[in-house]
């Protein structure tokens, strides 16, 4: 009976009635909710489409372009550019018994031993007796600014290094060179 009475009231009375205003607000809120859902779906689809625009990077071993770093050490940039802002991946081959001189980097670096035994020293001594031998599959993080030296064990080593550029390397004893046969410096 109430519904019939409501419907029989003139439209001008119904518009000003509190029940009509509540219904109008609910309809508006429902419409706003639908608009937000549509915006969220559109934004998600756009973000997914943009991420799909980036191709996968695949580098086969025969595509790696190795460069000489001195004393038999070779390196290759696998992805990115260490001299520019952004992520990079490099690989380094250390021949047996050759190590980098004590140095540090401005950025954190993440190192995985891919082959052989990699000797890692965590001070400025360049003393091979104080290194930690890390076998294939081992991982080590070099914190930004941490002094270290590293290189190949008796069979040499290949490591993969990842970081966020721009990268820099500062050698503590430039007079001894970047790489060589380690000897206790201090």
C-alpha positions as CSV (number, residue, x, y, z in Angstrom):
1,X,0.0,0.0,0.0
2,X,2.9,2.3,0.8
3,X,4.3,1.8,-2.7
4,X,1.0,2.7,-4.3
5,X,0.7,5.8,-2.3
6,X,4.3,6.8,-3.1
7,X,3.7,6.4,-6.8
8,X,0.5,8.5,-6.6
9,X,2.2,11.5,-5.1
10,X,3.1,14.2,-7.7
11,X,6.7,14.0,-9.0
12,X,7.7,17.3,-7.4
13,X,6.8,15.9,-4.0
14,X,8.8,12.7,-4.7
15,X,11.9,14.6,-5.8
16,X,12.0,16.5,-2.5
17,X,11.2,13.5,-0.4
18,X,14.3,12.1,1.6
19,X,13.8,8.6,0.1
20,X,14.2,10.0,-3.4
21,X,17.4,11.8,-2.4
22,X,18.8,8.6,-0.9
23,X,18.0,6.7,-4.0
24,X,19.6,9.4,-6.1
25,X,22.8,9.4,-4.0
26,X,23.0,5.6,-4.2
27,X,22.6,5.7,-8.0
28,X,25.4,8.3,-8.2
29,X,27.7,6.3,-5.9
30,X,27.0,3.2,-8.0
31,X,27.9,5.1,-11.2
32,X,31.1,6.5,-9.6
33,X,32.1,3.0,-8.5
34,X,31.6,1.7,-12.1
35,X,33.7,4.6,-13.5
36,X,36.6,3.7,-11.1
37,X,36.4,0.1,-12.0
38,X,36.6,1.0,-15.7
39,X,39.6,3.3,-15.1
40,X,41.4,0.6,-13.1
41,X,40.8,-2.0,-15.8
42,X,42.0,0.4,-18.6
43,X,45.1,1.4,-16.6
44,X,46.0,-2.3,-15.9
45,X,45.5,-3.2,-19.6
46,X,47.7,-0.2,-20.6
47,X,50.5,-1.2,-18.2
48,X,50.4,-4.8,-19.3
49,X,50.5,-3.8,-23.0
50,X,53.5,-1.5,-22.3
51,X,55.4,-4.3,-20.4
52,X,54.7,-6.6,-23.3
53,X,56.4,-4.2,-25.7
54,X,59.8,-5.0,-24.1
55,X,61.4,-7.9,-25.8
56,X,63.2,-10.7,-24.0
57,X,67.0,-10.5,-24.0
58,X,68.7,-13.8,-25.0
59,X,72.5,-14.0,-25.4
60,X,73.9,-17.3,-26.5
61,X,77.5,-18.2,-25.5
62,X,78.7,-17.8,-29.1
63,X,77.3,-14.2,-29.2
64,X,79.3,-13.0,-26.2
65,X,81.9,-10.4,-27.3
66,X,84.9,-10.8,-24.9
67,X,87.3,-7.9,-24.4
68,X,90.8,-8.0,-23.0
69,X,91.1,-6.3,-19.5
70,X,94.9,-7.1,-19.1
71,X,97.0,-9.9,-17.7
72,X,94.8,-12.5,-19.4
73,X,91.5,-11.3,-17.7
74,X,88.6,-11.0,-20.1
75,X,85.2,-9.4,-19.6
76,X,82.0,-9.0,-21.6
77,X,78.9,-6.9,-21.2
78,X,75.9,-9.3,-21.3
79,X,73.1,-6.7,-20.7
80,X,72.7,-3.0,-20.1
81,X,75.6,-0.6,-19.9
82,X,77.7,-0.4,-16.7
83,X,78.6,3.2,-17.5
84,X,75.0,4.4,-17.6
85,X,72.1,4.5,-15.1
86,X,70.2,1.2,-14.9
87,X,70.8,-2.5,-14.4
88,X,73.7,-4.3,-16.0
89,X,75.1,-7.8,-16.3
90,X,78.8,-8.5,-17.0
91,X,80.9,-11.6,-17.1
92,X,84.6,-11.8,-16.2
93,X,87.1,-14.7,-16.9
94,X,90.1,-14.8,-14.6
95,X,92.9,-17.1,-15.6
96,X,94.6,-19.3,-13.0
97,X,96.4,-17.3,-10.3
98,X,95.5,-13.8,-11.7
99,X,93.6,-11.5,-9.4
100,X,92.3,-7.9,-9.4
101,X,94.3,-5.5,-7.2
102,X,92.4,-4.2,-4.1
103,X,89.6,-1.9,-5.1
104,X,86.0,-0.9,-4.4
105,X,82.9,0.1,-6.4
106,X,80.5,2.9,-5.9
107,X,77.5,0.5,-6.2
108,X,76.5,-2.8,-4.7
109,X,77.5,-5.7,-6.9
110,X,76.1,-9.3,-7.0
111,X,78.5,-12.0,-8.1
112,X,77.8,-15.6,-9.1
113,X,80.6,-18.1,-9.8
114,X,79.8,-19.7,-13.1
115,X,82.9,-21.9,-13.5
116,X,86.0,-22.8,-11.6
117,X,87.0,-21.5,-8.2
118,X,86.9,-17.8,-7.6
119,X,89.1,-16.4,-4.8
120,X,87.6,-13.5,-2.9
121,X,89.5,-11.3,-0.5
122,X,87.7,-8.8,1.7
123,X,90.4,-6.4,2.7
124,X,93.3,-4.4,1.1
125,X,96.1,-6.9,1.7
126,X,96.0,-8.6,-1.7
127,X,97.2,-11.7,0.1
128,X,96.0,-14.9,-1.6
129,X,96.3,-16.8,1.7
130,X,93.4,-14.8,3.2
131,X,90.9,-15.2,0.3
132,X,87.8,-17.3,0.5
133,X,87.6,-19.9,-2.3
134,X,84.1,-19.9,-3.8
135,X,83.3,-22.8,-6.1
136,X,80.9,-22.9,-9.1
137,X,77.4,-21.9,-8.1
138,X,78.5,-19.8,-5.2
139,X,77.3,-16.2,-4.7
140,X,78.7,-13.2,-3.0
141,X,77.5,-9.6,-2.6
142,X,80.0,-6.8,-2.7
143,X,78.5,-3.9,-0.7
144,X,79.1,-0.4,-2.2
145,X,82.4,1.0,-1.0
146,X,83.7,-2.3,0.4
147,X,87.4,-2.9,-0.4
148,X,88.1,-6.3,-1.9
149,X,90.2,-8.2,-4.4
150,X,89.3,-11.3,-6.4
151,X,90.4,-13.7,-9.1
152,X,91.0,-17.2,-10.4
153,X,92.0,-20.1,-8.3
154,X,94.3,-22.9,-9.7
155,X,91.9,-23.7,-12.5
156,X,90.7,-20.1,-13.1
157,X,87.2,-18.8,-12.7
158,X,84.3,-17.2,-14.6
159,X,81.9,-15.0,-12.7
160,X,78.8,-13.1,-13.6
161,X,78.4,-9.7,-12.0
162,X,75.1,-7.7,-11.7
163,X,74.6,-4.2,-10.5
164,X,72.8,-0.9,-11.1
165,X,74.9,1.7,-13.0
166,X,76.6,3.9,-13.4
167,X,79.4,1.7,-12.2
168,X,82.8,2.8,-11.1
169,X,85.9,1.0,-9.8
170,X,88.6,2.7,-7.7
171,X,91.9,0.9,-7.3
172,X,93.7,1.5,-4.0
173,X,97.2,0.9,-5.4
174,X,97.2,2.2,-9.0
175,X,101.0,1.7,-9.2
176,X,100.6,-2.1,-9.1
177,X,98.0,-2.1,-12.0
178,X,94.5,-3.4,-12.1
179,X,95.3,-7.1,-12.4
180,X,98.2,-9.4,-11.6
181,X,99.6,-12.1,-9.5
182,X,98.7,-11.3,-5.9
183,X,101.3,-10.6,-3.3
184,X,100.9,-9.3,0.2
185,X,100.9,-5.5,-0.1
186,X,100.7,-4.6,3.6
